[in-house]
Every structure is written in C-alpha cells, then in structure tokens.
Amino acid sequence: MDNPRLEKKVLRVALISRVHRNPYVSLLRDGLMSAELGISPCIEERFSLRWLWERRRQVDILHIHWLELFFLYPTWWRSLRRWLSVVLALLLARLLGICVVYTVHNIWQHEGRRAGLVWLGNAAIFALANAVHVHDARTAELLARRWRRRRGVYVVPHGSYIGAYPNECSREEARRVLGLPQEGFIYLFLGRLRPYKGVEELLYAFRRLEDEDALLLVAGQVHDPGYEGRIQALAKGDERIRLHLRFVRDEELQLFLNACDISVLPYRRVTTSGAALLSFSFGVPIIAPRRGCFVELVGEEERGLLYDPSDEEGLLRALQRARQRELAELRAASRRFAEELNWRDLARLHAQAYRQCVKV
C-alpha cells in the first residue's frame, strides 16, 4: 500500500458465482462499490475457457465462489467436459497474469454428487489460485491440513444479512400470520432441507423434549421426495412440530425468524454458515454443534449454545438449556455481532488482499 501506483490503479474485479438465492456475492459487490476503494466490481454467472478468452482484457481479478456449480451437471460426460473447461480457464488466467481469488464456502461437497470431480476441482483451485479467502481461522487450519495450502490464505469473516431481506413485522404479527400461539417457546430450523444439515437428529431430539409449551418450526424446500417422506414420518404424531416444507420467499423469512426464540442448526458438516449469520442479522441466537465455524460464531455462548455432536444426548440437552438462558441478552448480542460484520468494512479487507495479489 506504500506504492503510489497502487492507489491510482482501478482494479477490475469479476465476482464469479452462479448462486442466486444467497445474496452473499451481491452484498460483497455493493460493499466494494460503496467503500470507494478503487475497485470496479461486476458479477458474472459464467466461467469457462471461452468466456475467459473473450474477457481476458477486461478483468484484473477473478474472485470465484462455489466453483463446483460450474461443472456439476446431470450427466457425467457433460460434467467432465465442463470441469475440463473450468480447469483450463484457471490455467489460462495464470498464464495471462490475471489474479485468481477463491472463497471457500464449502470444503466438502455435501451431497456427494460427482465426488471425484469435486475433489479434483478443489485440488485445481487450491493449487492455481493466487489467493484463497476463508471466513475463519479453523477453515484456514483445515485447508492447510487437508490440501497443504498455506500461502496466500487470508481470513475475512462472513458478512451479515442486515438490510438484505425485509424485516418489518413484529414478533406478535409474525406468530399471528403463521398461526402460532403468542405464548410458548419456539425453536426454528430454516433453510433447504438436506441430509447433512441434521434435521432428522433435531426431530428425534425434539420429540424427546418434555415441554408442552415448546414448538418446533421446520421451514424450507426439500428437493428429494424420499427425504421429505422421512422428515414427515419423523414429525408424525407430535403436534408441537410444524412443518413448512416449501420454498420460503425472501419476504417470508422475517415471519419465521421474528416468530422464533432460537434457531437450531444441527449440521453434521460445516465450513461456513450463512444460516447462522442470517439468524444473527434478525437478532436470533443459535443452537449448534461444537464444530467448524460454529465455535467462533457462538463464542463463549454469548450468541447461543453449543453441544457436543458425539454425545447422543447433546442436542436434547442444548434444547433444554435454551429454556434456562436469558434470551434477551443472547438476542442483543447476536444482533450486535451482525452489525459489526458490515460489508463496507469487510470489503476493505478484500481490497487489501486483491492489491497484494496483483502487486501493481
């Protein structure tokens, strides 16, 4: 940052992502633009050898997100062809002197689709990226152990979702709209229902919770009909469990988050948790296993509760302990934490990494 040329050059950053439902990349773009950092960002939904060749004179930095989505397709042959195009594009970027930055959202491919290609894709990006962005120190350590990647790794936390979604309804209104009692303690699982997220363990634990005033909301879309059937079977017979197994629109998120007392994220594997940041952004504390990013996000249980995932009774005890905590303090701490993670400040840290990466 001491080189005056560094301050004058406007860096053209292409934020590469195919994700639409999560506004992470658009929030990062807005932060980069609002902070007046000499960065010209744009969002691109394409990434291939042909695309890069066409754009080779229009970009200084490729900041890639969720790489696997660019080569995971229904057929193996098409997936392989797309994977080859992506890897060749990474190689071409390096040959042309275009800086490649990669954000690690997931170390693992949770559903196991094309596991071999995903592993090879990770190997390629971790070998070829000039810089790798992680959201916490634990992921940096995992990256070093699992992939031997230590150079050029920088830590910038996941930003909040404050202002990204409507948040206008009160607790009372949210419960009324959802047909929930105004009194009572409400646990919430919100998000796409996938096996790795541990919803089955949550339903099993909640059914053993001896609390007539407790309710469990499970809200989110299920793509696998077989898995949806398992969820419905586990919930059957317990009137305290309310299933909303459908797509939750952006404007509806506030209903579930404002209606609940605490959010439960019983993930079996986790690298980064946007769901935790979404909860905090609405002032909702979380219950989560003591693993991965949750340890840092929850802290010394200032913003929720942690449990031992190897303990069969761990989640049940965490559900019970939630009733004994002062929720007003947890909620206030959760909201303060989210407010500190504003995208304008985080964008400055990314900009420093960009400029270090290009070294102009």
C-alpha positions in Angstrom: 0.0 0.0 0.0 3.1 2.3 0.1 3.4 2.3 -3.7 1.6 5.3 -5.1 0.8 3.4 -8.3 -1.2 1.0 -6.1 -3.6 3.8 -5.0 -4.3 5.0 -8.6 -4.9 1.8 -10.5 -8.6 0.8 -10.6 -8.8 -2.9 -10.3 -11.4 -4.6 -12.4 -12.8 -7.5 -10.3 -15.2 -10.1 -11.7 -17.1 -11.8 -8.9 -17.8 -15.2 -10.4 -20.9 -17.0 -9.0 -23.9 -19.0 -10.1 -25.7 -18.7 -6.8 -28.9 -16.7 -6.9 -30.8 -17.3 -3.6 -27.9 -16.3 -1.4 -27.1 -12.6 -1.8 -23.6 -13.0 -0.5 -21.9 -12.0 -3.7 -24.1 -9.1 -4.4 -23.5 -7.8 -0.9 -19.8 -8.1 -1.4 -20.1 -6.2 -4.7 -22.1 -3.4 -3.0 -19.5 -3.2 -0.2 -16.7 -2.9 -2.7 -18.5 -0.1 -4.6 -19.6 1.9 -1.5 -16.2 1.9 0.2 -14.6 3.8 -2.8 -11.6 1.5 -2.8 -10.5 1.9 -6.4 -12.3 -1.3 -7.2 -14.6 -1.8 -10.2 -16.6 -5.0 -9.4 -19.1 -6.8 -11.5 -20.9 -10.2 -11.1 -20.5 -12.8 -13.7 -22.5 -16.1 -13.8 -20.4 -17.7 -16.5 -16.9 -19.2 -16.1 -15.3 -21.3 -18.9 -12.3 -21.3 -21.1 -14.2 -19.5 -23.9 -15.6 -16.9 -21.5 -12.2 -16.1 -20.1 -10.6 -15.7 -23.5 -13.4 -13.3 -24.6 -13.0 -11.2 -21.4 -9.2 -11.5 -21.0 -8.6 -7.8 -21.5 -11.5 -6.6 -19.3 -10.6 -8.1 -15.9 -7.7 -7.9 -13.5 -9.0 -10.3 -10.8 -11.3 -13.3 -10.9 -12.9 -13.8 -7.5 -14.6 -17.2 -7.7 -17.3 -18.6 -5.5 -18.8 -22.1 -5.3 -16.5 -23.5 -8.1 -18.3 -26.9 -8.2 -21.5 -25.3 -9.5 -19.7 -24.5 -12.8 -19.2 -28.2 -13.6 -21.8 -30.2 -11.8 -24.4 -31.3 -14.3 -26.9 -34.2 -14.5 -24.8 -36.3 -16.8 -21.3 -37.5 -16.1 -20.0 -36.7 -19.6 -21.2 -33.1 -19.5 -19.8 -32.6 -16.0 -16.4 -33.8 -17.2 -16.4 -31.5 -20.2 -17.4 -28.5 -18.0 -14.8 -29.4 -15.4 -12.1 -29.5 -18.1 -13.2 -26.1 -19.4 -13.1 -24.6 -15.9 -9.6 -26.0 -15.1 -8.2 -24.8 -18.5 -9.7 -21.4 -17.7 -7.8 -21.3 -14.4 -4.6 -22.2 -16.2 -5.2 -19.6 -18.8 -5.8 -16.9 -16.2 -2.5 -17.7 -14.6 -0.7 -17.6 -18.0 -2.3 -14.2 -18.8 -1.4 -12.8 -15.4 -5.0 -12.5 -14.2 -5.2 -12.9 -10.4 -7.4 -15.7 -9.2 -9.0 -15.4 -5.8 -11.2 -18.2 -4.4 -13.6 -18.0 -1.5 -14.0 -21.3 0.4 -17.7 -21.7 1.1 -17.6 -25.5 1.4 -14.6 -27.8 1.9 -16.8 -30.7 1.2 -19.4 -31.4 -1.5 -22.3 -32.2 0.9 -24.5 -34.4 -1.3 -21.6 -36.4 -2.7 -22.5 -35.7 -6.3 -19.6 -36.3 -8.7 -17.3 -36.5 -5.6 -14.3 -37.4 -7.7 -14.7 -34.3 -9.9 -15.3 -32.1 -7.0 -12.2 -33.3 -5.3 -10.2 -32.7 -8.5 -11.8 -29.3 -8.8 -10.7 -28.4 -5.3 -7.2 -29.7 -6.0 -7.0 -27.5 -9.1 -8.3 -24.3 -7.5 -6.2 -24.6 -4.3 -3.1 -25.2 -6.5 -3.8 -22.4 -9.0 -5.4 -19.6 -7.0 -3.2 -16.7 -6.2 -5.1 -16.1 -3.0 -7.7 -18.2 -1.0 -10.2 -16.5 1.1 -11.6 -18.3 4.2 -14.1 -17.0 6.8 -12.4 -18.2 10.0 -9.1 -19.5 11.3 -10.4 -23.0 11.7 -11.0 -23.3 8.0 -7.5 -22.0 7.3 -6.1 -24.7 9.5 -8.3 -27.3 7.8 -7.1 -26.1 4.4 -3.5 -26.4 5.5 -4.0 -30.0 6.8 -6.3 -31.4 4.1 -4.9 -29.6 1.0 -1.5 -28.4 2.1 -2.5 -24.8 1.1 -0.9 -22.2 3.3 0.4 -19.5 1.0 -1.9 -16.6 0.1 -4.6 -17.6 2.5 -6.4 -14.7 4.1 -9.3 -14.5 6.6 -12.2 -12.2 6.3 -15.4 -13.1 8.2 -18.8 -13.7 6.5 -20.8 -10.5 6.4 -24.2 -10.1 7.8 -27.5 -10.0 6.0 -28.9 -6.9 7.8 -30.9 -5.0 5.2 -30.7 -7.8 2.6 -34.2 -9.0 3.4 -37.4 -7.3 4.6 -37.6 -7.1 8.4 -40.7 -5.1 9.2 -43.1 -7.4 11.2 -43.2 -7.7 14.9 -43.0 -11.0 16.9 -46.7 -10.8 17.6 -47.6 -10.3 13.9 -45.2 -13.0 12.7 -46.8 -15.5 15.1 -50.3 -14.5 14.1 -49.6 -14.8 10.4 -48.1 -18.3 10.9 -50.9 -19.4 13.1 -48.7 -19.8 16.2 -49.6 -19.1 19.8 -48.3 -15.8 21.2 -47.1 -17.6 24.3 -44.7 -20.6 24.2 -41.1 -21.2 23.2 -40.4 -21.7 19.5 -37.3 -23.4 18.0 -36.7 -22.9 14.3 -34.9 -24.8 11.6 -34.9 -22.6 8.5 -33.3 -23.4 5.1 -33.1 -26.0 2.4 -33.6 -29.5 3.9 -30.6 -31.7 3.1 -29.4 -34.8 5.0 -26.1 -33.2 6.0 -27.9 -30.5 7.9 -29.1 -32.9 10.6 -32.8 -32.2 10.6 -33.5 -35.9 11.4 -31.4 -35.6 14.6 -33.3 -32.4 15.5 -36.7 -34.0 15.1 -35.6 -37.1 17.1 -34.2 -34.9 20.0 -37.2 -32.5 20.0 -39.7 -35.4 20.3 -38.0 -36.4 23.5 -38.1 -32.9 24.9 -40.7 -32.9 27.7 -42.0 -29.4 27.3 -45.7 -28.9 26.4 -45.1 -25.2 25.7 -42.4 -25.8 23.1 -42.9 -25.7 19.4 -40.5 -26.6 16.5 -40.8 -24.9 13.2 -39.1 -26.6 10.2 -39.3 -24.4 7.2 -37.6 -24.9 3.8 -37.7 -26.7 0.5 -36.9 -30.4 0.1 -35.7 -31.4 -3.3 -35.7 -35.2 -2.7 -39.2 -36.7 -2.3 -37.7 -39.6 -0.4 -36.1 -37.4 2.1 -39.2 -35.3 2.5 -41.1 -38.5 3.4 -38.5 -39.3 6.1 -39.0 -35.9 7.6 -42.8 -36.2 7.6 -42.6 -39.6 9.2 -40.3 -38.4 12.0 -42.6 -35.5 12.7 -45.8 -37.5 12.6 -47.7 -37.8 15.9 -46.2 -34.8 17.6 -48.5 -31.8 17.3 -45.8 -29.5 18.6 -43.9 -29.9 15.3 -45.0 -27.6 12.5 -43.6 -28.4 9.0 -43.5 -25.8 6.2 -41.8 -28.0 3.6 -41.8 -25.5 0.7 -39.7 -22.7 -0.8 -39.6 -19.8 1.6 -39.7 -16.5 -0.3 -37.4 -13.6 0.7 -40.2 -11.6 2.1 -41.4 -14.6 4.3 -38.0 -15.0 6.1 -38.9 -12.3 8.6 -42.0 -14.3 9.6 -40.1 -17.3 10.7 -37.1 -15.5 12.2 -39.2 -13.0 14.1 -41.6 -15.6 15.3 -39.0 -17.9 16.9 -37.0 -17.7 20.1 -33.9 -19.5 18.9 -32.6 -21.1 15.7 -31.3 -24.7 15.6 -28.5 -25.6 13.2 -27.6 -29.3 13.9 -25.3 -29.7 10.9 -23.3 -32.9 10.5 -20.6 -31.0 8.5 -20.0 -27.3 8.1 -17.4 -24.9 6.7 -19.3 -21.6 6.6 -22.8 -21.0 7.8 -24.8 -18.3 6.1 -27.8 -19.6 8.1 -26.1 -18.6 11.4 -25.4 -15.1 10.0 -28.9 -14.8 8.8 -30.2 -15.7 12.3 -27.9 -13.1 13.9 -29.0 -10.5 11.4 -32.5 -10.8 12.8 -31.2 -10.9 16.4 -31.8 -14.6 16.8 -29.3 -16.7 18.7 -28.5 -20.3 17.6 -28.0 -23.8 18.9 -25.2 -25.6 17.0 -22.7 -28.4 17.4 -19.3 -27.6 18.7 -17.6 -28.0 15.3 -16.2 -25.9 12.5 -17.2 -22.2 12.2 -19.9 -22.5 14.9 -17.3 -22.4 17.6 -16.2 -18.9 16.6 -19.6 -17.7 15.7 -21.2 -18.6 19.0 -18.2 -17.7 21.0 -18.3 -18.4 24.7 -22.0 -18.9 24.3 -22.7 -15.2 24.1 -24.7 -15.7 20.9 -26.3 -19.1 21.5 -25.5 -22.6 22.8 -23.0 -25.3 21.6 -23.3 -29.0 22.2 -21.0 -32.0 21.7 -22.1 -33.7 18.5 -20.6 -37.0 19.6 -22.9 -37.1 22.6 -26.2 -38.7 21.7 -28.0 -36.5 24.3 -26.0 -33.4 23.4 -28.7 -31.8 21.2 -31.5 -32.7 23.6 -29.7 -31.1 26.5 -29.0 -28.0 24.4 -32.7 -27.7 23.6 -33.4 -27.9 27.3 -30.7 -25.4 28.3 -32.1 -22.9 25.9 -35.2 -22.6 28.2 -32.9 -21.6 31.1 -30.9 -18.9 29.4 -31.7 -15.2 29.4 -32.8 -14.8 25.8 -32.9 -11.0 25.7 -29.1 -10.9 26.3 -28.4 -13.6 23.7 -30.6 -11.8 21.1 -29.0 -8.4 21.8 -25.5 -9.9 21.5 -26.4 -11.7 18.3 -27.7 -8.5 16.7 -24.6 -6.5 17.8 -22.3 -9.2 16.3 -24.1 -9.0 12.9 -23.9 -5.2 12.9 -20.2 -5.4 13.3 -19.9 -7.6 10.2 -20.9 -4.9 7.7 -19.9 -5.4 4.1 -18.3 -2.0 3.7 -15.6 -2.7 6.3 -15.1 -6.3 5.1 -14.8 -5.0 1.5 -11.7 -3.0 2.6 -10.0 -6.2 3.8 -10.8 -7.9 0.5 -9.4 -4.9 -1.4 -6.2 -5.2 0.5 -5.9 -8.9 -0.4 -6.7 -8.0 -4.1 -3.9 -5.4 -4.3 -1.5 -7.7 -2.5 -2.4 -10.4 -5.1 -1.8 -8.3 -8.2 1.2 -6.3 -6.7 0.9 -3.5 -9.1 
